[in-house]
Amino acid sequence: MHLLNRFFGPFAAVLVATAVFYSNPDPFNVWACVGIIVVAVASNAWIARNVYRYILWTRYMRHAQIWANYVWALALFCLLGKYWGPSWLLLIVAPVSAAVQGGRNETLLAAAVSGGSLLAVYKFWGVEGGYAWGQAFDHAIFLCALPLFIHSLAQSSMRVRQ
């Protein structure tokens, strides 16, 4: 989980910073995104530091972290998606965290929820045309394929260690 925080926290922060800098969203979106990133990075760091201190709660903390990452990524995507195309990549954080610390079913669930949310937001925004929906479905497939690949790698490395 520490590696996930080390790589995906800065990735999310850089993605939001570039979106804010280059696309110039309205001030409310800027401050909302900054607040969400600060809370997300701080809470993920707190959980990473304290997950073994509260050993009886470890399982629940990890599940809560996966779904909190999903909520934050979805909020950031909704705030920035119309301004910055690559913001859909934020939705990969929750399925990847499920892939690293959860089982296959939780990974599938997080991936399906993230991909479905992406398509639902696009539908709500009124995306039209075959070209746009083709890209949207490719994004949703990526949100499912990458976490399953990472989960398989994690499971393979566990088998090699034993």
SERO-4910 file (N, C-alpha, C, O; in steps of 0.05 Angstrom, whole numbers):
BEGIN
 pado doro    nc1    nc2    nc3   cac1   cac2   cac3    cc1    cc2    cc3    oc1    oc2    oc3
  Met    A     16    -24      0      0      0      0     17     25      0      9     46    -11
  His    A     41     23     12     58     46     13     67     54    -16     69     78    -22
  Leu    A     72     34    -32     80     40    -60     57     54    -75     62     72    -91
  Leu    A     33     46    -70     10     58    -83      9     88    -75      4    105    -93
  Asn    A     12     94    -50     12    122    -41     35    137    -53     32    161    -60
  Arg    A     58    124    -55     82    138    -65     79    145    -94     89    166   -103
  Phe    A     65    129   -110     63    135   -139     37    148   -147     37    166   -163
  Phe    A     14    139   -136    -11    149   -145    -19    176   -132    -34    191   -143
  Gly    A     -9    181   -108    -14    207    -95     -2    230   -111    -16    249   -119
  Pro    A     24    228   -117     36    249   -134     24    249   -162     21    271   -174
  Phe    A     17    226   -173      5    226   -200    -21    242   -200    -26    258   -218
  Ala    A    -38    237   -180    -63    252   -178    -58    282   -174    -72    298   -186
  Ala    A    -39    288   -157    -33    317   -152    -23    330   -177    -31    353   -183
  Val    A     -5    317   -192      5    329   -217    -17    331   -238    -19    351   -252
  Leu    A    -34    311   -240    -55    312   -259    -74    335   -253    -82    350   -271
  Val    A    -81    338   -228    -99    361   -220    -85    387   -225    -97    406   -235
  Ala    A    -59    389   -218    -44    414   -221    -43    422   -251    -46    445   -258
  Thr    A    -37    402   -268    -36    409   -297    -63    416   -307    -66    434   -324
  Ala    A    -84    403   -298   -111    410   -306   -118    438   -298   -129    453   -314
  Val    A   -111    446   -274   -118    472   -264   -101    493   -279   -111    514   -286
  Phe    A    -76    488   -283    -58    507   -296    -64    512   -325    -65    534   -334
  Tyr    A    -69    490   -340    -73    493   -369   -102    497   -377   -106    509   -399
  Ser    A   -121    488   -362   -148    490   -372   -164    513   -359   -186    520   -369
  Asn    A   -153    525   -338   -166    548   -325   -195    543   -318   -213    558   -328
  Pro    A   -201    524   -301   -229    520   -292   -237    543   -273   -220    559   -265
  Asp    A   -262    545   -267   -271    567   -250   -259    563   -221   -252    541   -214
  Pro    A   -258    585   -206   -244    584   -180   -256    564   -160   -241    552   -145
  Phe    A   -282    560   -161   -294    540   -143   -282    512   -149   -275    498   -130
  Asn    A   -280    505   -174   -269    479   -181   -240    476   -173   -232    455   -163
  Val    A   -225    498   -176   -197    498   -168   -194    492   -138   -180    474   -130
  Trp    A   -208    507   -121   -206    504    -93   -218    477    -83   -207    465    -65
  Ala    A   -239    469    -96   -251    443    -89   -231    420    -95   -228    402    -79
  Cys    A   -218    422   -118   -198    401   -125   -174    401   -107   -164    380    -99
  Val    A   -164    425   -100   -142    427    -81   -150    415    -54   -134    400    -43
  Gly    A   -173    421    -45   -182    410    -19   -185    380    -20   -177    366     -1
  Ile    A   -196    369    -42   -199    340    -44   -172    326    -45   -168    306    -32
  Ile    A   -153    337    -60   -126    325    -62   -113    325    -35   -100    306    -27
  Val    A   -114    348    -21   -101    349      6   -113    329     25    -98    315     38
  Val    A   -140    327     26   -153    307     43   -146    279     35   -141    262     52
  Ala    A   -146    273      9   -140    246     -1   -112    238      6   -107    216     16
  Val    A    -92    255      0    -64    248      6    -60    245     36    -46    227     45
  Ala    A    -71    264     51    -67    263     81    -80    237     92    -68    224    109
  Ser    A   -104    231     84   -117    207     95   -104    181     87   -102    163    102
  Asn    A    -95    180     62    -80    156     53    -54    153     68    -46    131     75
  Ala    A    -40    175     73    -16    174     89    -21    166    117     -6    150    129
  Trp    A    -43    176    129    -50    168    156    -56    138    158    -47    125    177
  Ile    A    -71    129    139    -78    100    139    -53     83    136    -50     63    149
  Ala    A    -35     91    118    -11     76    113      7     75    138     19     55    144
  Arg    A      8     97    154     24     98    178     11     82    201     25     71    218
  Asn    A    -16     81    201    -30     70    225    -43     43    220    -57     33    238
  Val    A    -41     32    196    -55      8    190    -48    -15    208    -64    -32    214
  Tyr    A    -23    -16    217    -15    -38    235    -17    -31    264    -16    -49    281
  Arg    A    -20     -6    270    -24      3    298    -52     -7    308    -55    -15    330
  Tyr    A    -71     -5    290    -98    -14    296   -104    -40    282   -121    -41    264
  Ile    A    -90    -60    289    -89    -86    274   -117    -98    272   -123   -111    252
  Leu    A   -134    -95    292   -161   -106    290   -178    -92    269   -198   -103    259
  Trp    A   -171    -68    263   -186    -51    244   -173    -51    216   -183    -37    198
  Thr    A   -151    -64    212   -136    -63    187   -153    -69    163   -153    -54    143
  Arg    A   -168    -90    164   -184    -98    141   -205    -77    134   -209    -70    111
  Tyr    A   -217    -65    155   -238    -45    150   -225    -19    140   -237     -5    123
  Met    A   -202    -12    150   -188     12    141   -180     10    112   -182     29     97
  Arg    A   -171    -14    104   -163    -17     76   -188    -16     57   -186     -3     36
  His    A   -209    -28     65   -234    -26     49   -244      3     47   -251     12     26
  Ala    A   -243     16     70   -252     44     71   -233     61     53   -243     80     40
  Gln    A   -208     55     53   -189     71     37   -195     66      7   -193     85     -9
  Ile    A   -200     42     -1   -207     37    -29   -230     53    -38   -229     67    -59
  Trp    A   -252     52    -22   -276     66    -31   -275     96    -27   -288    111    -41
  Ala    A   -259    105     -8   -255    134     -5   -239    144    -29   -245    166    -40
  Asn    A   -219    129    -38   -204    137    -62   -223    138    -86   -220    156   -103
  Tyr    A   -242    120    -88   -261    121   -110   -278    146   -109   -282    160   -129
  Val    A   -288    153    -85   -305    177    -82   -289    202    -89   -299    219   -104
  Trp    A   -264    204    -80   -248    227    -86   -241    229   -116   -242    250   -128
  Ala    A   -235    206   -128   -228    206   -156   -253    214   -173   -250    229   -192
  Leu    A   -276    204   -165   -300    210   -180   -306    240   -177   -314    253   -197
  Ala    A   -303    251   -153   -308    280   -149   -289    296   -166   -297    316   -179
  Leu    A   -263    289   -166   -244    304   -182   -250    301   -212   -248    321   -227
  Phe    A   -258    277   -221   -265    274   -249   -289    291   -256   -289    303   -278
  Cys    A   -309    292   -239   -333    308   -245   -326    338   -246   -337    353   -262
  Leu    A   -308    346   -229   -300    375   -228   -282    383   -251   -285    405   -262
  Leu    A   -265    365   -260   -245    371   -281   -250    359   -308   -238    368   -328
  Gly    A   -267    339   -309   -270    324   -334   -277    340   -359   -268    334   -381
  Lys    A   -293    361   -355   -301    377   -378   -278    396   -387   -278    406   -409
  Tyr    A   -260    401   -369   -238    419   -374   -212    405   -384   -197    415   -400
  Trp    A   -209    381   -374   -183    367   -378   -189    337   -384   -196    322   -366
  Gly    A   -185    329   -409   -191    302   -418   -178    280   -402   -192    261   -395
  Pro    A   -152    282   -395   -139    259   -381   -149    256   -352   -140    237   -339
  Ser    A   -167    272   -342   -175    269   -314   -190    243   -309   -192    235   -286
  Trp    A   -199    229   -329   -212    203   -325   -192    183   -314   -200    163   -301
  Leu    A   -166    188   -317   -146    169   -307   -146    168   -276   -135    149   -265
  Leu    A   -157    188   -263   -159    188   -234   -176    164   -224   -172    155   -202
  Leu    A   -194    156   -241   -212    134   -233   -198    107   -231   -210     87   -222
  Ile    A   -172    106   -238   -158     81   -236   -147     76   -208   -140     53   -201
  Val    A   -146     96   -191   -134     94   -165   -148     73   -147   -135     56   -135
  Ala    A   -175     74   -146   -189     55   -128   -186     26   -138   -181      9   -122
  Pro    A   -190     21   -164   -187     -7   -172   -158    -17   -168   -154    -41   -162
  Val    A   -138      0   -172   -111     -9   -168   -105    -14   -138    -92    -33   -131
  Ser    A   -116      3   -121   -113     -3    -92   -127    -29    -84   -117    -43    -67
  Ala    A   -150    -34    -96   -164    -60    -91   -147    -83   -102   -146   -104    -89
  Ala    A   -134    -79   -124   -118   -100   -136    -94   -107   -119    -86   -130   -117
  Val    A    -82    -87   -106    -58    -91    -90    -65   -103    -62    -51   -120    -52
  Gln    A    -87    -94    -50    -93   -103    -23   -118   -119    -19   -124   -127      3
  Gly    A   -134   -122    -40   -159   -137    -38   -157   -163    -54   -137   -170    -65
  Gly    A   -180   -176    -55   -182   -201    -70   -191   -195    -99   -195   -172   -107
  Arg    A   -193   -217   -114   -202   -214   -142   -230   -202   -145   -235   -185   -162
  Asn    A   -248   -211   -128   -275   -201   -129   -277   -171   -123   -292   -156   -136
  Glu    A   -262   -163   -102   -262   -134    -96   -250   -118   -118   -258    -95   -123
  Thr    A   -229   -129   -130   -216   -115   -153   -236   -112   -176   -238    -91   -188
  Leu    A   -250   -134   -182   -270   -133   -203   -292   -113   -196   -301    -98   -214
  Leu    A   -301   -113   -172   -322    -94   -164   -313    -65   -166   -327    -49   -177
  Ala    A   -290    -59   -156   -279    -32   -157   -275    -23   -186   -280      0   -193
  Ala    A   -265    -41   -203   -261    -35   -231   -287    -30   -245   -289    -12   -261
  Ala    A   -307    -48   -240   -333    -45   -253   -347    -19   -244   -359     -5   -260
  Val    A   -344    -13   -219   -357     12   -209   -343     36   -221   -357     55   -229
  Ser    A   -317     36   -222   -303     59   -234   -309     62   -264   -314     84   -273
  Gly    A   -309     40   -279   -315     41   -307   -344     49   -312   -350     65   -330
  Gly    A   -362     38   -296   -390     45   -299   -395     74   -292   -412     88   -304
  Ser    A   -381     84   -271   -384    112   -264   -374    130   -286   -386    151   -292
  Leu    A   -352    123   -299   -342    138   -321   -363    140   -343   -368    162   -353
  Leu    A   -375    118   -350   -395    118   -371   -420    134   -363   -432    147   -379
  Ala    A   -427    131   -337   -451    146   -328   -446    176   -328   -464    191   -335
  Val    A   -422    185   -320   -416    214   -321   -416    223   -350   -427    245   -356
  Tyr    A   -405    208   -368   -405    216   -396   -434    218   -407   -441    236   -421
  Lys    A   -451    199   -399   -479    200   -407   -493    224   -395   -508    238   -409
  Phe    A   -488    230   -370   -499    254   -357   -490    280   -371   -506    298   -373
  Trp    A   -465    280   -380   -455    304   -394   -466    306   -422   -462    327   -435
  Gly    A   -479    286   -432   -491    287   -459   -471    280   -481   -474    291   -503
  Val    A   -453    262   -476   -434    254   -497   -450    240   -518   -466    223   -513
  Glu    A   -444    248   -543   -458    236   -566   -439    228   -588   -416    238   -590
  Gly    A   -447    209   -604   -432    201   -627   -416    175   -622   -407    170   -599
  Gly    A   -412    160   -642   -398    135   -641   -369    138   -633   -358    122   -618
  Tyr    A   -356    159   -644   -328    163   -638   -324    168   -608   -306    156   -596
  Ala    A   -340    186   -597   -337    193   -568   -344    169   -551   -330    164   -531
  Trp    A   -365    154   -557   -372    131   -541   -352    108   -544   -347     93   -526
  Gly    A   -340    106   -568   -318     86   -572   -295     92   -553   -284     73   -541
  Gln    A   -287    117   -551   -266    125   -533   -274    119   -504   -258    110   -488
  Ala    A   -299    126   -497   -309    122   -470   -308     93   -462   -300     86   -440
  Phe    A   -317     75   -480   -316     47   -474   -288     36   -472   -282     19   -455
  Asp    A   -269     47   -488   -241     39   -486   -230     48   -459   -215     33   -446
  His    A   -237     71   -449   -229     80   -423   -240     62   -401   -225     54   -383
  Ala    A   -265     55   -403   -277     37   -383   -264      9   -383   -260     -2   -362
  Ile    A   -257     -1   -407   -244    -27   -409   -216    -25   -396   -207    -43   -382
  Phe    A   -202     -3   -400   -176      1   -388   -179      1   -357   -162    -10   -343
  Leu    A   -199     14   -347   -204     16   -318   -209    -12   -307   -205    -16   -283
  Cys    A   -217    -31   -323   -221    -59   -314   -197    -76   -319   -190    -93   -302
  Ala    A   -183    -72   -341   -161    -90   -349   -136    -85   -332   -124   -104   -322
  Leu    A   -129    -60   -328   -104    -55   -313   -105    -65   -284    -86    -78   -276
  Pro    A   -126    -60   -269   -127    -71   -242   -126   -101   -241   -113   -113   -223
  Leu    A   -139   -114   -259   -138   -144   -260   -110   -154   -266   -101   -174   -255
  Phe    A    -96   -140   -284    -69   -146   -290    -51   -143   -265    -35   -160   -259
  Ile    A    -54   -120   -251    -38   -115   -227    -45   -136   -206    -26   -145   -192
  His    A    -70   -143   -203    -77   -163   -183    -64   -190   -190    -54   -203   -172
  Ser    A    -64   -197   -215    -51   -222   -223    -21   -221   -218     -9   -241   -209
  Leu    A     -8   -198   -223     20   -195   -217     25   -198   -187     44   -212   -179
  Ala    A      9   -185   -171     12   -187   -142      9   -216   -132     24   -225   -115
  Gln    A    -11   -230   -143    -15   -258   -135      8   -275   -144     17   -294   -130
  Ser    A     19   -270   -168     42   -286   -178     66   -281   -160     81   -300   -155
  Ser    A     71   -257   -152     94   -251   -135     91   -264   -108    111   -273    -96
  Met    A     66   -266    -98     62   -280    -72     68   -310    -75     79   -322    -56
  Arg    A     60   -322    -97     66   -350   -102     95   -355   -104    105   -376    -95
  Val    A    110   -337   -117    139   -341   -120    153   -340    -93    172   -355    -89
  Arg    A    144   -322    -75    156   -319    -49    152   -344    -31    169   -349    -14
  Gln    A    131   -358    -35    125   -381    -18    141   -405    -24    138   -426    -11
***
